[in-house]
Amino acid sequence: MTEVNNSNVTLGDVSRRELRDLVRTQLRMLLEAGDLQGAKAILVPVQPADIAEAIEGLPETMHALAFRLLSKDEAIEVYEYLDYSVQERLIAELKSQEVRDIVDQMSSDDRARLFDELPAKVVNHLLEQLSPTERQATALMLGYEADTAGRIMTLEFIALKDNMTVAQALERIRCLANASEMIYYLYVTDQARRLTGIVSLRELVTSQPEQTIGEVMTRDVIFVNTDTHQEEVAKLIQRYDFLAVPVVDRQQLLVGIVTVDDVIDILQEETTKDIYALGGGVQSSGDNYFQMNLLEVARKRVLWLFVLLITNTVTGTIIKSQEDILTQVVTLTAFIPLLTGTGGNVGAQSSTVVIRGMNTEEIRSLGPLQVIGREAIAGALLGGMLGTIATIWAYFLQGRLEVAIAVGVSLIAISVLASVSGSALPFLFRFLRLDPALMSAPFITTAVDVLGVLIYFNLARVILRL
């Protein structure tokens, strides 16, 4: 993505958020009044990312009108920040020449992401309108699998040769800086374009002009392959505090770089997917949940809700099978929601911390058994504290010590069960090559509801001697 200009743009003493809201409101008022010159004027001092947000906040009928107020260079930069649904709508509304100018000048990684979201027919049409160089670059990136380094890399970088002098390298940077997305890292390749080293801009400007690149470059280069998953690329850049990481193909040829601004987008995308997955898979990759059709929303959310519906049916069947004990001690029924609800919450806490530890690799030094054992002890401690409170509360409400003890002991057992389930299931699903975030929540609820009710009634039978 194009680098952002960091100049401070303010209007009086308002905050950035207030400024964006003010621009969006004024832009809409001026467009509704037909004052195109006034609308154009208020956008002049505004950052491209903020202009994109202001356009997205307008009614759909005004998107193309507001976008046409921008100069060609500004339009290209603003377009890269727009949501994919708005980008697609503009393609349909703008003239063919306008579309061609914008898409042809987009950075290669942003163009590939846009094409991923567009219908195949539209992509083929746009590819035909690109310049031969950009068409070849885009076709190359689209040839790699989705969510890999090859798909998200940018092809705009500066390569040097090890026999160049520092002075020659600096002159090359001056010539290519405007066409390159990243000039802070320079990559050294041999005659076959194989990656052999890396040198930073700082190292160049602090070296003697007559020194060769081979003398100042670092030969131990950290790189990724074109088929490396984008989340692994993001973790690598995050771990080493890189601004960019080089991408090589199977022949070790340097084909592109992934920059830190792309990584921010990746981390946000992956985190969003994990959060939505924990909620039952309510969003697919690339979707904006709050702009989805409500029927599509219902379709995505109904699957795991259906699983939980079946689970509750099983739980109800178990409760029905315990009619004999419930007939004798009706007060046992009152505590079923407390026990299953608490168990579900304990299990959700355990699964959340384990899944998070998997994603951040914080638990890589611990084995699955150590993690599960740790969570089991935590569950026992939690169960002991909650069970004591529940016992006192149950006795206060019902006045029967045996029932209160059954509730408290059951809560301890259910808390341990929930902690073990919440920590063990993510490891099991990862071993089975399933998404732990998507699969854990409904299965934990299932295990706690079914087994928790069974534990409760069986302990009650023992304690009450029924």
C-alpha positions as CSV (number, residue, x, y, z in Angstrom):
1,M,0.0,0.0,0.0
2,T,1.2,3.5,-0.7
3,E,3.0,5.2,2.2
4,V,0.9,7.7,4.2
5,N,1.9,11.3,4.5
6,N,2.3,12.1,8.2
7,S,1.7,15.8,8.0
8,N,-0.5,17.1,10.8
9,V,-3.9,18.2,9.5
10,T,-6.2,19.8,12.0
11,L,-9.2,22.2,12.0
12,G,-8.9,24.4,15.1
13,D,-8.4,22.1,18.1
14,V,-10.6,19.2,17.1
15,S,-9.3,15.6,17.3
16,R,-8.7,13.4,14.3
17,R,-12.0,11.6,14.8
18,E,-13.9,14.8,15.1
19,L,-12.2,16.1,12.0
20,R,-13.2,13.1,10.0
21,D,-16.8,13.3,11.2
22,L,-16.8,17.0,10.4
23,V,-15.4,16.5,6.9
24,R,-18.0,13.7,6.2
25,T,-20.9,15.9,7.4
26,Q,-19.8,19.0,5.5
27,L,-19.0,17.0,2.3
28,R,-22.5,15.5,2.3
29,M,-24.1,18.9,2.9
30,L,-22.1,20.5,0.0
31,L,-22.8,17.6,-2.4
32,E,-26.6,17.8,-1.6
33,A,-26.5,21.5,-2.2
34,G,-24.7,21.0,-5.5
35,D,-21.6,23.0,-4.4
36,L,-18.9,20.9,-6.0
37,Q,-16.2,23.5,-5.7
38,G,-16.8,23.9,-2.0
39,A,-16.8,20.1,-1.6
40,K,-13.5,19.9,-3.5
41,A,-12.0,22.6,-1.3
42,I,-12.7,20.9,2.0
43,L,-10.9,17.7,0.8
44,V,-7.7,19.5,-0.1
45,P,-6.0,19.4,3.4
46,V,-7.4,16.0,4.3
47,Q,-5.3,12.8,4.4
48,P,-6.2,10.1,1.7
49,A,-7.2,7.6,4.4
50,D,-9.6,10.1,6.0
51,I,-11.0,11.0,2.6
52,A,-11.7,7.3,1.9
53,E,-13.5,7.1,5.3
54,A,-15.5,10.2,4.5
55,I,-16.6,8.8,1.1
56,E,-17.6,5.5,2.7
57,G,-19.8,7.4,5.1
58,L,-21.8,9.0,2.2
59,P,-24.9,7.5,0.7
60,E,-24.0,5.0,-2.2
61,T,-25.4,7.4,-4.8
62,M,-22.8,10.0,-3.8
63,H,-19.7,7.8,-3.8
64,A,-18.8,8.3,-7.5
65,L,-19.6,12.0,-7.3
66,A,-17.4,12.6,-4.4
67,F,-14.6,10.4,-5.8
68,R,-14.6,12.5,-9.1
69,L,-13.7,15.6,-7.1
70,L,-10.2,14.2,-6.5
71,S,-7.2,14.7,-8.8
72,K,-5.9,11.7,-10.6
73,D,-2.9,11.1,-8.3
74,E,-5.1,11.6,-5.2
75,A,-7.8,9.4,-6.5
76,I,-5.3,6.5,-7.0
77,E,-4.1,6.8,-3.4
78,V,-7.6,7.2,-1.9
79,Y,-8.9,4.3,-3.9
80,E,-6.5,1.9,-2.2
81,Y,-8.0,2.8,1.2
82,L,-11.6,2.3,0.3
83,D,-13.6,-0.8,1.4
84,Y,-13.7,-3.5,-1.3
85,S,-17.5,-3.1,-1.7
86,V,-17.0,0.6,-2.5
87,Q,-14.1,-0.1,-4.9
88,E,-16.3,-2.5,-6.8
89,R,-19.2,-0.1,-6.9
90,L,-16.9,2.7,-8.3
91,I,-15.6,0.4,-11.0
92,A,-19.2,-0.2,-12.2
93,E,-20.0,3.6,-12.1
94,L,-16.8,5.2,-13.4
95,K,-15.9,5.5,-17.1
96,S,-13.6,2.9,-18.6
97,Q,-10.7,5.3,-18.9
98,E,-11.0,6.4,-15.3
99,V,-11.0,2.9,-14.1
100,R,-8.0,1.9,-16.2
101,D,-5.9,4.9,-14.9
102,I,-6.7,4.1,-11.3
103,V,-6.2,0.3,-11.4
104,D,-3.1,0.5,-13.6
105,Q,-1.4,2.9,-11.1
106,M,-2.3,0.9,-8.0
107,S,0.5,-0.9,-6.1
108,S,0.7,-4.5,-7.2
109,D,-0.3,-6.0,-3.8
110,D,-3.4,-3.7,-3.4
111,R,-4.4,-4.5,-7.0
112,A,-4.2,-8.2,-6.3
113,R,-6.3,-7.9,-3.2
114,L,-8.9,-5.9,-5.1
115,F,-9.1,-8.6,-7.9
116,D,-9.5,-11.3,-5.2
117,E,-12.8,-9.6,-4.2
118,L,-14.2,-8.9,-7.7
119,P,-16.2,-11.3,-9.9
120,A,-14.0,-13.2,-12.5
121,K,-15.7,-11.5,-15.4
122,V,-14.8,-8.0,-14.1
123,V,-11.2,-9.1,-13.3
124,N,-10.7,-10.4,-16.8
125,H,-12.0,-7.1,-18.2
126,L,-9.7,-5.1,-16.0
127,L,-6.7,-7.3,-16.8
128,E,-7.2,-6.5,-20.5
129,Q,-7.1,-2.8,-19.9
130,L,-3.8,-2.9,-17.9
131,S,-0.5,-2.0,-19.4
132,P,1.5,-5.1,-20.4
133,T,3.9,-4.7,-17.5
134,E,1.2,-4.4,-14.9
135,R,-0.9,-7.2,-16.5
136,Q,2.1,-9.5,-16.2
137,A,2.8,-8.5,-12.6
138,T,-0.8,-8.9,-11.6
139,A,-1.1,-12.3,-13.3
140,L,2.0,-13.5,-11.5
141,M,0.6,-12.6,-8.1
142,L,-2.8,-14.0,-8.8
143,G,-1.1,-17.3,-9.7
144,Y,-0.1,-17.8,-6.1
145,E,-2.5,-19.3,-3.5
146,A,-4.6,-17.0,-1.5
147,D,-3.3,-15.9,2.0
148,T,0.3,-16.6,1.0
149,A,3.3,-14.3,0.8
150,G,3.2,-14.5,-3.0
151,R,-0.3,-13.1,-3.0
152,I,0.3,-10.2,-0.7
153,M,3.8,-9.1,-1.7
154,T,4.6,-6.0,-3.7
155,L,6.8,-6.1,-6.7
156,E,8.1,-2.6,-6.3
157,F,11.5,-2.8,-4.6
158,I,15.1,-1.9,-5.3
159,A,17.7,-4.6,-6.1
160,L,21.5,-4.0,-6.1
161,K,24.6,-5.9,-7.2
162,D,27.4,-6.6,-4.8
163,N,30.0,-5.1,-7.1
164,M,28.3,-1.7,-7.1
165,T,29.9,1.1,-5.1
166,V,28.0,2.9,-2.4
167,A,27.9,6.0,-4.6
168,Q,26.4,4.0,-7.5
169,A,23.8,2.4,-5.2
170,L,22.7,5.8,-3.8
171,E,22.3,7.2,-7.4
172,R,20.2,4.1,-8.3
173,I,18.0,4.8,-5.2
174,R,17.5,8.4,-6.3
175,C,16.4,7.2,-9.8
176,L,14.0,4.5,-8.6
177,A,12.7,5.8,-5.2
178,N,9.4,7.1,-6.6
179,A,8.7,3.8,-8.3
180,S,9.5,1.7,-5.2
181,E,7.4,1.1,-2.1
182,M,10.3,0.5,0.2
183,I,13.8,2.2,0.0
184,Y,14.9,1.6,3.6
185,Y,16.0,-1.9,2.8
186,L,17.9,-2.7,-0.4
187,Y,18.3,-6.2,-1.6
188,V,21.4,-7.6,-3.2
189,T,21.0,-10.2,-6.0
190,D,23.5,-12.1,-8.2
191,Q,23.3,-12.3,-12.0
192,A,20.5,-14.9,-11.8
193,R,18.4,-12.7,-9.5
194,R,19.1,-15.0,-6.5
195,L,19.0,-13.2,-3.1
196,T,22.5,-13.0,-1.7
197,G,22.3,-10.1,0.8
198,I,20.6,-7.1,2.2
199,V,21.8,-3.5,3.1
200,S,19.9,-0.8,4.8
201,L,19.7,2.8,3.7
202,R,21.4,3.8,7.0
203,E,24.3,1.6,6.2
204,L,24.7,3.1,2.8
205,V,24.7,6.8,3.9
206,T,27.2,6.0,6.7
207,S,29.6,4.1,4.4
208,Q,32.3,5.5,2.3
209,P,31.3,6.3,-1.3
210,E,34.0,4.1,-2.8
211,Q,33.1,1.0,-0.8
212,T,31.3,-1.8,-2.6
213,I,27.9,-3.2,-1.6
214,G,29.6,-6.6,-1.1
215,E,31.7,-5.0,1.7
216,V,28.8,-3.4,3.6
217,M,25.9,-5.8,3.0
218,T,24.6,-8.5,5.4
219,R,24.7,-11.9,3.9
220,D,22.6,-13.8,6.5
221,V,19.2,-12.7,5.1
222,I,15.9,-13.7,6.7
223,F,13.4,-14.3,4.0
224,V,10.1,-16.1,3.3
225,N,8.9,-18.2,0.4
226,T,6.1,-17.4,-2.0
227,D,3.9,-20.2,-0.4
228,T,4.5,-19.1,3.2
229,H,1.2,-18.3,4.9
230,Q,0.6,-14.6,5.4
231,E,0.1,-15.0,9.2
232,E,3.6,-16.6,9.4
233,V,5.0,-13.6,7.5
234,A,3.3,-11.2,9.8
235,K,4.7,-13.0,12.9
236,L,8.2,-12.9,11.4
237,I,8.1,-9.2,10.7
238,Q,6.7,-8.6,14.2
239,R,9.3,-10.8,15.9
240,Y,12.3,-9.1,14.3
241,D,10.9,-5.6,14.0
242,F,11.4,-5.5,10.3
243,L,10.0,-2.8,8.0
244,A,9.9,-5.4,5.2
245,V,10.8,-9.0,4.4
246,P,12.0,-10.4,1.0
247,V,10.0,-13.1,-0.8
248,V,11.8,-15.7,-2.9
249,D,10.4,-18.4,-5.1
250,R,11.4,-22.1,-5.3
251,Q,14.6,-21.3,-7.1
252,Q,15.5,-18.7,-4.4
253,L,15.0,-15.9,-6.9
254,L,13.9,-12.6,-5.3
255,V,10.4,-11.9,-6.6
256,G,9.0,-9.3,-4.1
257,I,8.8,-8.0,-0.6
258,V,6.1,-7.8,2.1
259,T,6.1,-4.5,3.9
260,V,5.0,-3.7,7.5
261,D,1.9,-1.8,6.4
262,D,0.7,-5.0,4.7
263,V,1.4,-6.9,7.9
264,I,-0.8,-4.5,9.9
265,D,-3.7,-5.4,7.5
266,I,-2.9,-9.1,7.9
267,L,-2.9,-9.0,11.7
268,Q,-6.2,-7.1,11.7
269,E,-7.7,-9.6,9.2
270,E,-6.4,-12.7,11.1
271,T,-7.5,-11.3,14.5
272,T,-10.9,-10.5,13.1
273,K,-11.3,-14.0,11.7
274,D,-10.4,-15.5,15.0
275,I,-12.7,-13.3,17.0
276,Y,-15.6,-14.0,14.7
277,A,-14.7,-17.7,14.7
278,L,-14.9,-17.8,18.5
279,G,-18.4,-16.3,18.0
280,G,-19.5,-19.3,15.9
281,G,-18.1,-18.4,12.4
282,V,-20.3,-15.4,11.8
283,Q,-18.0,-14.0,9.1
284,S,-16.1,-15.3,6.2
285,S,-12.7,-13.9,5.0
286,G,-13.0,-10.6,3.2
287,D,-16.6,-9.9,4.3
288,N,-17.6,-6.8,6.2
289,Y,-20.1,-8.1,8.7
290,F,-22.0,-4.9,9.1
291,Q,-22.5,-4.5,5.4
292,M,-23.6,-8.0,4.7
293,N,-27.2,-8.9,3.7
294,L,-29.2,-10.0,6.8
295,L,-30.1,-13.3,5.2
296,E,-26.4,-14.0,4.7
297,V,-25.8,-13.0,8.3
298,A,-28.4,-15.5,9.4
299,R,-27.1,-18.2,7.2
300,K,-23.5,-17.9,8.6
301,R,-24.7,-17.8,12.2
302,V,-27.2,-20.5,12.2
303,L,-24.9,-23.5,11.8
304,W,-23.4,-23.5,15.3
305,L,-26.6,-22.3,16.8
306,F,-28.2,-25.4,15.4
307,V,-25.4,-27.5,17.0
308,L,-26.2,-25.8,20.3
309,L,-29.9,-26.4,19.8
310,I,-29.2,-30.2,19.4
311,T,-27.0,-30.0,22.5
312,N,-29.7,-28.5,24.5
313,T,-32.1,-31.1,23.3
314,V,-29.7,-33.8,24.6
315,T,-29.4,-32.0,27.9
316,G,-33.2,-31.8,28.1
317,T,-33.4,-35.6,27.5
318,I,-30.9,-36.2,30.3
319,I,-32.9,-34.0,32.7
320,K,-36.1,-35.8,31.7
321,S,-34.4,-39.2,32.5
322,Q,-33.8,-38.0,36.0
323,E,-37.5,-37.5,36.8
324,D,-37.4,-39.8,39.8
325,I,-34.8,-37.8,41.7
326,L,-36.4,-34.5,40.6
327,T,-39.7,-35.6,41.9
328,Q,-38.3,-36.3,45.3
329,V,-36.0,-33.1,45.4
330,V,-37.5,-30.5,43.1
331,T,-35.1,-27.8,44.3
332,L,-32.3,-29.5,42.4
333,T,-33.8,-28.1,39.2
334,A,-33.2,-24.5,40.3
335,F,-29.4,-24.8,40.2
336,I,-29.0,-26.4,36.7
337,P,-28.6,-23.1,34.8
338,L,-26.1,-21.9,37.4
339,L,-23.9,-25.0,37.0
340,T,-24.0,-25.2,33.3
341,G,-23.6,-21.5,32.8
342,T,-20.6,-21.2,35.1
343,G,-19.0,-24.3,33.5
344,G,-19.4,-22.8,30.0
345,N,-17.8,-19.5,31.2
346,V,-14.9,-21.3,32.8
347,G,-14.4,-23.4,29.6
348,A,-14.6,-20.3,27.4
349,Q,-11.9,-18.6,29.5
350,S,-9.6,-21.6,29.2
351,S,-10.1,-22.0,25.5
352,T,-9.5,-18.2,24.9
353,V,-6.2,-18.1,26.7
354,V,-5.0,-21.3,25.0
355,I,-6.0,-20.2,21.5
356,R,-4.4,-16.8,22.1
357,G,-1.2,-18.6,23.3
358,M,-1.2,-20.7,20.1
359,N,-1.5,-17.7,17.9
360,T,1.2,-15.7,19.7
361,E,3.4,-18.8,20.3
362,E,3.5,-17.9,24.0
363,I,2.9,-21.6,24.9
364,R,5.5,-23.0,22.4
365,S,7.9,-23.8,25.4
366,L,5.1,-25.8,27.1
367,G,3.7,-29.1,25.9
368,P,0.0,-29.7,25.6
369,L,-0.1,-31.8,28.8
370,Q,1.6,-29.0,30.8
371,V,-0.9,-26.5,29.5
372,I,-3.9,-28.8,30.2
373,G,-2.6,-29.7,33.7
374,R,-2.1,-26.0,34.5
375,E,-5.6,-25.2,33.4
376,A,-7.0,-28.2,35.4
377,I,-5.4,-26.8,38.6
378,A,-6.7,-23.3,37.8
379,G,-10.2,-24.9,37.3
380,A,-9.9,-26.6,40.6
381,L,-9.0,-23.4,42.4
382,L,-11.8,-21.5,40.6
383,G,-14.2,-24.4,41.4
384,G,-13.2,-24.3,45.1
385,M,-13.9,-20.6,45.4
386,L,-17.1,-20.6,43.4
387,G,-18.3,-23.9,45.0
388,T,-17.9,-22.5,48.5
389,I,-19.9,-19.4,47.6
390,A,-22.5,-21.5,45.7
391,T,-22.9,-23.9,48.7
392,I,-23.6,-21.0,51.1
393,W,-25.9,-19.4,48.7
394,A,-27.8,-22.6,47.9
395,Y,-28.3,-23.3,51.6
396,F,-29.5,-19.7,52.2
397,L,-32.0,-20.1,49.4
398,Q,-33.3,-23.7,50.0
399,G,-32.4,-24.4,53.6
400,R,-31.2,-28.0,52.8
401,L,-27.6,-28.7,53.6
402,E,-27.4,-31.9,51.4
403,V,-28.7,-30.0,48.3
404,A,-26.2,-27.1,49.0
405,I,-23.3,-29.6,49.2
406,A,-24.4,-31.3,46.0
407,V,-24.4,-27.9,44.2
408,G,-21.0,-26.9,45.6
409,V,-19.2,-30.2,44.9
410,S,-20.8,-30.4,41.4
411,L,-19.5,-26.9,40.7
412,I,-16.0,-27.9,41.6
413,A,-16.1,-31.0,39.3
414,I,-17.7,-29.0,36.4
415,S,-15.1,-26.2,36.7
416,V,-12.3,-28.8,36.4
417,L,-14.1,-30.5,33.5
418,A,-14.6,-27.2,31.7
419,S,-11.0,-26.1,32.2
420,V,-9.7,-29.4,30.9
421,S,-12.1,-29.3,27.9
422,G,-11.3,-25.7,27.2
423,S,-7.6,-26.2,27.1
424,A,-7.5,-29.7,25.5
425,L,-9.9,-29.2,22.6
426,P,-7.9,-26.5,20.9
427,F,-4.9,-28.8,20.8
428,L,-7.0,-31.7,19.5
429,F,-8.5,-29.6,16.7
430,R,-5.1,-28.2,15.7
431,F,-3.8,-31.8,15.5
432,L,-6.8,-32.7,13.3
433,R,-5.9,-29.6,11.1
434,L,-9.2,-27.8,12.1
435,D,-9.5,-24.2,13.2
436,P,-9.3,-24.3,17.0
437,A,-11.1,-20.9,17.2
438,L,-14.0,-22.0,15.1
439,M,-14.4,-25.5,16.6
440,S,-13.8,-25.0,20.3
441,A,-16.7,-22.9,21.5
442,P,-19.6,-25.1,20.4
443,F,-17.8,-28.3,21.5
444,I,-16.9,-26.9,24.9
445,T,-20.6,-25.9,25.4
446,T,-21.7,-29.3,24.4
447,A,-19.3,-31.1,26.8
448,V,-20.0,-28.9,29.7
449,D,-23.8,-29.0,29.3
450,V,-24.1,-32.7,28.8
451,L,-21.4,-34.0,31.2
452,G,-22.1,-31.2,33.7
453,V,-25.8,-32.3,34.1
454,L,-24.7,-35.9,34.4
455,I,-22.2,-35.1,37.1
456,Y,-24.7,-33.0,39.0
457,F,-27.4,-35.6,39.2
458,N,-25.1,-38.5,40.0
459,L,-23.4,-36.5,42.8
460,A,-26.8,-35.5,44.1
461,R,-27.9,-39.2,44.2
462,V,-24.8,-40.1,46.2
463,I,-25.0,-37.2,48.6
464,L,-28.7,-37.4,49.0
465,R,-28.6,-41.2,49.1
466,L,-31.4,-41.6,46.5
